[in-house]
Amino acid sequence: MISQAELQKIAKNIINKSMFVKQKEAVVISTGPNSLKFAEKLAYEAAIIGANPTITYGNDELSLKIYKDIKTKHLRIIPKLSKILAKKIDVEIIIDDSNPIIARKLPQKKIQIRMKTMKPIKKIRDKRIIKKTIKSVLIGFPNKETARSLGISFNKLSKIFWNSLSMDTYKLYIINEKIISKLKNTEKINITGKNTNIELSVKNREPINDCGLWERDKIGYLNLPAGEVFYAPVETSANGEIYFDLPCLWHFGKQVKGVWFEFKNGRVVNYSIERGQKNFEEVMKHASGDKDKLAELGIGTNPNAKPTGGMTIVDEKIRGTIHMAIGWNKGYGGKNDSTIHWDFFKDMKKSKMFVDDKLFMKNGKII
């Protein structure tokens, strides 16, 4: 278990080094029942440098109760406070303290109605992120419910999570920049392996260095743990098939494993899922917009990250893996608009990646 002193050190690092919080900045920290003490540590570190922190609180039990009882018409009302915050705050810190066991019970139809209602708010926020007029970060947080959903012990999940978060962000920046130097001005990417032969275009799309440093990032959004190089590929370019062997736990507790997609002109036209197909279909049924369209290609670069069994914010950072997403990608140079963004992970140990027909990655190692 991580000590309170270590948590305080991590909080200080996030406020001062990762987010570069300044005096007088308005900082809103969203938290839940397990991460409240951590949120307090972040608030303390922000306050002592002269920033103005505020903590907001929520939990999935309350969300489930509200979503079950609330009338649909009320879900279509845009909250005034959310609009004000999206326009005015300087720093947004969201701690993902969700409970997958409860979250998977949330009614997807009502969730998607709410997400459609919140699209104008998200649009304001996304524009500010691209212009870097807001500092936004999503921080993972291990809890017992997530560990149970992933099928590992809480102690193991905690160890993996905090170890991956402890990776030196400056070292990650250098690692990622070396990879980006090999990808600059490239046009075509091809991935081959088991049930995998897919080609896509990244022409005129820049790779992004996700290293956990707001100052060095191209956009104003981070997620922690950090450690990937990712693209918004040309959305209509993906053709072929790809098999994702690693499990994935989506935000609302919907778990899938052994996902095979066939893409045609950027859209998923055929699929099979070894475990959790109903979960996938329930989310997709109620999602809207470019929900089945290629959104992202990412390469994991964090040497401290290890498999958790599907905790996205960690598993997408594992060195030797890649991930692809479908759905929304407008916030980092893409054109897709959707109520979902869903990542799927592939271990590259027995696969290859070619960049402009040159071997770039073999068996999980970059050439």
N, C-alpha and C positions, 0 to 999 in steps of 0.2 A: 504493500500500500504506500502511496505517496504521502509524505509528511506535509503538515501545514506550512512549514518553513519553505519547503520546496515549491509548494503551490504559490506562495507569496513571491518567490523569485521568478516563477513563470509568469505571473500576473505583471510584475514589473517589466519583464522583458517584452511582453506583448504590448503594453501601453507605450513604453519608451522606444523600443527598437523596431518592433513589427509595424505598429500603427503610427508611430511618430506623433503622438498626441501632444498638442501645444496648449499653452496658457489660454484661458478664456473659451476654449472650444467646448461646445455642447456635446456631451457623450451620453448616448442611451444604450444601456446594457440590458438585453432580454435574457431571462433566466428561468429555471424550473426548480423543482423541489430538491434534486440532488446537487445541483450546481450553485445554489444560492450563496454559500460561503465563498466559493470561487468568484462569483460576481461581486461580492463585497470587497474582495481583495483587489479586483480590477478597479472598482470604484475608488478605493483608498489610493491606489497608485495614481489614478487620474486626478484626484482631488489635491494631492500634495504637490503637484506641479502647476496647480492653478487652473485646471480644467473644471468643468461643471458636470459631474456625472449624475445620472438618474437611472435607477433600476426598475425595470418592468418585469412582472411575474406572470407565468401561466403554467398549466400542466394538462396532460392529456385526459385525465379523469374529468376535469372541468369541461374541456373541449368536447368530450364524448357526451356529457350530460346536456350541454348547450345544443350540439348538433342534432341530438335525438329529439329535443323538445321545441327548438326554434322553428317558427314559421318561415317557409321559403322566401316570402316577400321581404322579410327582415334581413336575409342574407344578401339582398340586392341593394342595400343601403350602404353607400360609401361612408366610412367613419371619418368624421371631421378631423379628429386628432391625428390619424394616420397620414392624412394629406398634409397637415401642417408639419409633422415630423419629417416626412419625405422631402419637403422643400427647405426646411430650416436647419436640421441638425448637422453637425460637423463630423461626428464619429458614431457609427452604428456597430455595436458588438452583439452578435446573436450567438448564444450558447445553445447548442443542440442537445438538450437534455430530454429528448423524447422517449416515451415508453412504447416500444413496438408492439407489445402484447395488447395494450389498450388501443394504440393508434390504428392497428389493423381492423378494429371494429368500427372506426369512424365511417359514416355513410359517404361513399365516394361521390354519389350524385350531388349531395349538398356541399361537399368540399369543393367540387369543380364549379358549382354556382358561385360560391364565395370567391374562388380564385379568379373567375371571370369578372366579378364585381371589382376586385382589387387590381385589375390590369392597369387602369389609369394611374394608380398610385405606383405600381411597379414600373410603369413607363417613366414617370418622373425620376424615380430612384435610379433606373438603368441609365438614363441620360446623364445624370450626375456622376455615376460610376465611370462612364466612358470619358467624361470631361475631367475626372478626378477632382470634383468639387465636393466630394464626400469620401470619407474613409470608412469602408464597410468590411467587416470580417465575420465569417461563420467559423465558430470554434466547436469542434466535436467535444463530447464529454462522455466517458464510459460510465454506465450504470448497470446494476444487477439485472434489470429487465432486458437490456440489450444483449448482455452476455448470455442470458438464458435463451433468447431468440436465436442467437448465433450458434448455440450449442457448445460454448466454451466456458471455463470458469471466469468469475469476475476478476480474480487475481491475475489471470493470464491476460484478459482483455485490458486491464488497467496497465499492466507492464508493457504490453505492445503499444498502447496508445501514448503513454507518457514518454516512452523511449523514442517513438517516432516524432513526437512534438519537440523533443530535446535536441533534435538535429540542428547543427549550427546553420543559421539562415544565410550567412555570408558564404559558407562553403557550398550550400545548395545553389546560390546565385551563380557561382563559378562553374559548378557542374552543369547547370542548365545552359549557361552561355556557351559552353563548349559544344553542347548538343545542337543548340540553335545555329551556331556557326556552320554546322554541317547541313542544316535544313534551309538556310536562307536562299531565296531565289529559286527554289525547287518548284516543280509543278505536279508531279505524279507520284502517288504512293501505292504500292502493291503489297498485300499481306498474304502469305501462304502458310498452310499447315493442315492439321486434321480438320476435315470438313470446312476448309477455309481457302478461298482464292478470291480476293476482293481487290478492286482497284478504285481509287478515288483521286480527285484533284484538289490541290491546295494552291493553285495558281492565284497569285496576287493576294494570298492570305498569309498573314504573318504569324509565326509561332510565338507563343506567349510564355514568358518565364515566371512560373509560379514558385517563388522561393521563400515567401513569407515576409517580405520587406515591402511595405507600401511605397516607400520612396523609390525603389528600384523597379516596381511593377509598372507595366504599361497602362493598366487600368486601375481604378480605385477600389478594387475588390480583392480580398484575400480569403483563403480558407486554411485553417490550421488543424492538424499538421499540414505543412506544405510539402512540395516536392514533385512537380511534374512540369513537362513542357507540353502545351496543348494548342490545338488549332480549332478554328471554326472552318471546316473544309467547305468547298463549293457544294452547296446543299443538294444539287441535282446530279452530282457526279458519281456517286457510289453505285457500282455494279458488281454483282457476284455474291458469294456466300461467306459467312464468318461464324465460327463457333466460339462461344464464350464459356470456358470450362469452370471458372470460379464463381461461387455463389454471390448474390447481391441482395442486400436488404434495402429496399427503397424507403423514402421518408415516412410513409404511412404504414410501416411495418409489413409491407408486401414483399415476401422473399421469393426469389427465383434462382434456379441453378440449371446449368446445362442448356444455355440458350443458343439456338441456331437461327440466324436471320438470313434471308435472301433479299438483296437490294436490287432494285431496278430504277435507274435514273434518280437515285437518292432516296427512294421510299422503300420501306419494308413491304414486300409483296407476298412473302411466305415465311412461316416461322414454325419452330417446334421447341418445346420447353420440357426438359426432363422432370423438373420439380417446380411446382408453383404456377402452372399455366393458367389456372383460374384466377390467381392473384394478378397476373399480367393482363388478362382479358378484362377483369373488372376495372382496373385503372384505365386501360385504353378505351373502354366503352364510354366512360364519362368524360374523358379528356377532350380538349378541343384544339383547334388550330393545326399546326404542323406537327402533330403528335407522333407520326410514324416516319418522320423525315430525318435524315442524317444531320446531327447537330455538332458533334465534337469528335476529335481524335486526340487522345492523350497518351503520353509516354511517362510511366512512373520513374522517378529519379531519386527517391529518398532511401538511402542504404539502411536506415534504421527501421523502416516500416516493414512489418511482417503480416502475413495473412491473418485476418480475424474471423473469416467466414462470411464476410459481407458488409462490414461497417464501411460504407462508401468513402468517407472522408480519410480513412487510413488506407484501405485496400487499393484505391486508385493511385496511391503514391508509391506503391511497392516497386522497387527497381527490378527490371526484368519482366514487367507486365506492360500491357497497353490497355486502354479502355476506349470504348466508343459510346456515344450517347445519341439518343433520338429526342426530338422535341425542340424546346426553346434554346436559342443561342444569340439573341440580339445584343446581349450585354457585353460580348467580347468579339465583335466584328462580323457576326453572322446576320442572316436575314429571316430566320425562322421565328415565328411567334406562336407560342403554345402555352397551355396551362401546366405542362409537365416538362421536365428535363430528367431523363432516366439513363444512368450510366451502367454499362455492362463490361465485365473484366475478363481479360484473357492472359493466361500465363504463356509467355513466349518461349519456354524452354525447348519446345520441339517445333518451333515455327520460325519464319523468316519475314523480314520487312525489307522491301526494296524502295529506294528513293530515286526517281528518274532512272530506273532500270539498274541501279547500282546497289549492291548489297549493303544495307545500313545496320541491320540487327540480325543476329543469328543465335538461336538457342538462348535468347534473353540477354545477350550481350551486344552492345553497340560496337560495331567494327571501327 
